[in-house]
Amino acid sequence: MWFILARMAIPSKIGRYEIKSELGRGGMATVYRAYDPSFDREVAIKILPREMMHDPQFRSRFERELKIVAALEHPAIVPVYDVGEEDGQPYFVMRYMNGGSLSGEIEKGRFSLEDTARIVEKIAQGLAYAHKKGIIHRDLKPDNILFDDTGAPFISDFGIAKLSESTSSLTGSGIIGTPAYMSPEQARGLDVDGRSDVYGLGVIIYQMLSGQQPYNADTPMGVVVKHITEPVPEILLTLPSLPFDVDQIIKTSMAKDRDKRYAKATDLAKALNVIAFGSEGNVTSGGATGVRTGVFASAGTVSSRSKTGIAVAGVVLLVALVGFFVLRNQLFPASLPTSTPTLVPATLTEEATLAPTEAPTEAVASALPLAPACAANLIAVPDVETTNKVCIKKVPYTSVSITEGSTFESLDPAMKCIFETVVDGRMLISCSGPQLLSFDLKVCKPPVLSATDLSSCSPDSTFDSANQCCAAVPPADAGCTTFTVDIRSCQ
């Protein structure tokens, strides 16, 4: 117990900085509020894990990348004052932002379209400035948008996701980012550019206006899969009072194909300004910006105003949602995986057995032609392949693609696999378990027989619908295969 308490103790000093309190702790860093006696000012210190510096290549990469990040000077980017190392742990010192975060403001209530546009205008200019210098944020989210005491927004943690990502070859940590805001290409482990940050900004706009994230699932991996495969939700179903063009702006910024997104974050900001204010506004790709401070000050007011009309809004929303889901269920039947259907013995209809001048039923049945016999081993097994391996909050997930309509079962209770979605006729499932281990997954798709098919074969055989022939009765595991799922390491 003493050892645990010792590890949790807040240091009194880091370098020359006097530690006042802990501001937050996450998987990649701990943030402290501190005092800088040299400049008589409060600062925020982010200290990274000690193990990051064990590899000489990473140490060199860390120093090079952080110098680039520290050189970013823009009114919408939290400035980095200092970089150092304390007892083997790298740290950097930033301006202390005492106005809270965008995530905290979203919790207070939805933003108006105008306030959303004002914040996005400034954030987009900070992103465009960094993108021109070849720096991609990679983890843009409300927690990383901070406000000063006047309410002006700033982007924090620029480039830190890239620094973390550079350790993946050493620790196997895989994709770095936050599932709820991750672009499809980043989720697939592909190279990213500025359009990945545009995608994240589109997710933030959706959340600011609606008060909720566009995709939700039971697991973090489920959220990642939805970002890759599912259409962008229609925000007008949640907020029918919004201008129609807002929905198109969000869908363009969150397009699955990055070539169909806004090429620059400032293009997105201009489009939103036109809807909110009737003009593109004073949006530039770098330098100072004319955005007013206190841009989120009316968030609470918007929330209060919404309460006065909650009854009317609730009725409109309820009618819209009910109509949508009723229509969707009629047009698009659910395509969830199903078990093999129960076989029903075939029966001959009265018309087929009692036709005038024909022989009794037994004679008719014996006269029916039988299907040809199948060649041996025609029962195919489902196709199974690994599609992705990611680490989300230090939990490893392996994504597996299997033939649609198959059943699956983990042969080891330590590994859990769940169905996520169907993409292009294939089922995607995600599996998780202890790190650095392999497990067997049993996947089956037995031959499908129907009542009509059974009448085509002799009693000691079955009808293979896929090959239109009679086959010997298959064993219990026919149509099954065992696939080894590897679980990676997450540090």
Secondary structure, DSSP 8 states (H G I E B T S, - for coil): -HHHHHHH---SEETTEEEEEEEEE-SS-EEEEEEETTTTEEEEEEE--GGGGSSHHHHHHHHHHHHHHHT---TTB--EEEEEEETTEEEEEEE---S-BHHHHHHH----HHHHHHHHHHHHHHHHHHHHTT---S---GGGEEE-TT--EEE-STTHHHHHHTTHHHH-----S-GGG--HHHHTT----HHHHHHHHHHHHHHHHHSS-S---SSHHHHHHHHHHS----HHHH-TTS-HHHHHHHHHHT-SSGGGS-SSHHHHHHHHHHHHHSS--S--SSS-----S-TTTTHHHHHHHHHHTHHHHHHHHHHHHHHHHHHHHHHS-----------------HHHHS-TT---HHHHHHHS----B--TT------EEEEEEEEETTEEEEEEEEETT-EEEESSTT-EEEEEEEETTEEEEEEE-STT-EEEEEEE------HHHHTTS-TTEEEETTTTEEEE---TTTTEEEEEEE-----
